[in-house]
Amino acid sequence: MAVALAGCGGGSSEPDTTTTSPQTTTVSAEDAGTSFTVVVLPDVGRVLTDARGRTVYVLTRPGKKNVPCTDASGCTDVWPDLPLPDGTEFATAGAEVNASLLGTTTIGNETYPTYNGYLLYEYASDMGPREANGQGIESFGGTWYVMNPSGQPTLRSGSDGSYNSP
């Protein structure tokens, strides 16, 4: 990454999050943060995935929606952020994604997709699509959760299909 604090809200201040309407054009799979869809994972339920099909995570703790995850702390080495490519203004809502919850935030000179105001990350130990190895991990000042389609961090789904949020 060219920017030292890319996608991570360097320092202790929260990023300014602006909700915007998503673009409706097709995006390439190489750009992970440009498109999101929903898949069903065992023991977790319906979760948001990025353009590469990888599970999307958020870092939160009680009283703080977005715990900073920075390049400087090494966080983004383990939890890669999802910057939008230069010239891309919005992420695209795919199957079952609530387009009204997709937005963006700008940190430094990069723009990142958000879902219900949460910054989104992958987990480096997820080796491919349909894995959720980062679910519930406590690190970098908070707990990592998958994101459900209604825009809430989710620990796992209940037997009745309901979500258990932290």
C-alpha positions in Angstrom: 0.0 0.0 0.0 1.3 3.4 -0.9 -0.4 5.2 2.0 0.9 4.6 5.5 -2.5 4.5 7.1 -4.7 3.3 4.2 -8.2 2.3 5.1 -7.6 2.2 8.8 -8.5 5.5 10.3 -5.0 6.2 11.6 -4.9 7.8 15.0 -7.8 7.7 17.4 -10.3 9.7 15.5 -13.2 8.1 13.7 -13.4 8.6 10.0 -16.2 10.7 8.5 -18.6 8.3 6.9 -20.8 9.5 4.1 -23.6 7.2 2.8 -23.8 7.3 -0.9 -25.8 5.5 -3.6 -24.0 2.6 -5.1 -23.1 2.4 -8.8 -25.1 0.0 -10.9 -22.4 -1.0 -13.4 -20.6 -4.4 -13.4 -17.2 -4.5 -11.7 -14.2 -6.8 -12.1 -13.5 -9.5 -9.6 -9.9 -8.3 -9.2 -11.1 -5.2 -7.2 -12.3 -6.8 -4.0 -14.0 -3.7 -2.5 -16.0 -2.8 -5.6 -18.8 -5.3 -5.3 -20.5 -7.2 -2.5 -22.9 -10.1 -2.3 -24.3 -12.5 0.3 -23.5 -16.2 0.8 -24.5 -18.7 3.5 -21.7 -20.1 5.6 -22.1 -23.1 8.0 -22.3 -22.1 11.7 -22.4 -18.4 10.7 -25.3 -17.9 8.4 -25.8 -15.3 5.7 -22.8 -13.0 5.4 -21.4 -10.3 3.2 -18.6 -11.2 0.8 -16.5 -9.1 -1.5 -15.9 -9.2 -5.3 -13.4 -12.1 -4.7 -16.0 -14.1 -2.8 -14.2 -13.7 0.4 -15.9 -13.2 3.7 -16.0 -9.5 4.9 -15.2 -8.6 8.5 -15.6 -5.6 10.7 -13.6 -4.6 13.8 -15.6 -3.3 16.7 -15.9 -3.2 20.4 -18.6 -2.0 22.8 -19.1 1.7 22.3 -17.0 1.9 19.2 -18.3 1.1 15.7 -14.9 1.2 13.9 -11.8 0.3 15.9 -8.8 1.7 13.9 -6.9 -0.9 11.9 -3.8 0.6 10.5 -0.8 -0.3 8.3 1.4 1.2 11.0 0.1 -1.2 13.7 0.4 -4.2 11.3 -3.3 -4.7 11.4 -3.8 -4.5 7.7 -1.2 -7.2 7.2 -3.5 -9.7 8.9 -6.8 -7.9 8.0 -6.4 -6.4 4.5 -8.6 -3.4 3.9 -10.6 -2.9 0.7 -9.8 0.4 -0.9 -11.8 1.4 -4.0 -9.6 1.6 -7.2 -8.7 5.1 -8.4 -11.6 6.5 -10.3 -14.2 4.3 -8.6 -16.6 6.2 -6.5 -19.0 3.5 -5.2 -19.2 -0.2 -4.5 -21.9 -2.2 -6.2 -24.7 -4.2 -4.3 -25.0 -7.7 -5.5 -27.4 -10.5 -4.6 -29.2 -9.9 -1.3 -27.0 -6.8 -0.4 -29.0 -3.8 0.8 -27.8 -1.1 -1.5 -29.0 1.6 0.8 -26.4 0.4 3.4 -23.5 0.7 1.1 -21.5 3.9 1.4 -18.0 5.2 1.3 -15.5 6.9 3.6 -12.3 8.7 2.6 -9.2 8.3 4.8 -6.1 10.1 3.6 -6.3 10.1 -0.1 -8.1 6.7 -0.5 -11.8 5.9 -0.6 -13.2 2.8 1.1 -16.5 1.0 1.0 -18.6 0.8 4.1 -21.7 -1.2 5.0 -24.0 0.4 7.5 -21.1 2.7 8.4 -18.7 -0.1 9.1 -15.3 -0.3 7.4 -14.8 -3.6 5.7 -11.8 -6.0 5.7 -10.8 -9.5 4.6 -8.9 -12.0 6.8 -5.5 -13.1 5.5 -6.0 -16.7 6.9 -9.2 -17.2 4.9 -7.6 -19.0 2.0 -10.5 -18.5 -0.4 -14.2 -18.0 -0.7 -16.7 -19.4 1.8 -14.3 -19.4 4.8 -14.8 -17.5 8.0 -11.7 -18.3 10.0 -11.5 -14.8 11.4 -14.9 -14.9 13.1 -14.8 -13.8 16.7 -11.1 -13.2 16.9 -10.0 -10.6 19.5 -7.1 -8.6 18.2 -6.0 -5.0 17.5 -8.2 -3.5 20.2 -11.5 -5.1 19.3 -13.3 -8.2 18.1 -13.6 -9.2 14.4 -17.1 -10.2 13.2 -18.7 -11.1 9.9 -21.3 -8.7 8.6 -24.8 -9.9 8.0 -27.0 -8.6 5.2 -29.0 -6.3 7.6 -25.7 -4.4 8.3 -24.9 -5.8 11.8 -21.8 -7.6 13.0 -22.7 -11.2 13.7 -21.3 -13.8 15.9 -23.4 -16.7 14.4 -26.9 -17.4 13.2 -29.4 -19.1 15.5 -31.1 -22.4 14.6 -34.2 -20.3 13.6 -32.1 -18.2 11.2 -31.9 -15.2 13.5 -28.6 -13.5 14.1 -26.7 -13.2 17.3 -25.0 -9.8 17.3 -22.2 -8.8 19.8 
